[in-house]
């Protein structure tokens, strides 16, 4: 059976909200408490994501020093 390779996968999500508020602290509270952070946003609010995958090492490479 083929050995699996480990990959480092990084998923970055970005939400941009346009919030009417009295000040910075009020806007932050509204974003934290009153908004749902998912892909269902309406204009002008936006949601996007980026997925990065990097090969890391195989199980053989992880243990190669122990094999010698």
Protein Blocks (a to p, Z undefined) as FASTA:
>chain_A
ZZddddddddddddddddddfblmlmmmmmmmmpccdfbdcdfbdcddddddddfbdfkl
mmmmmmZZ
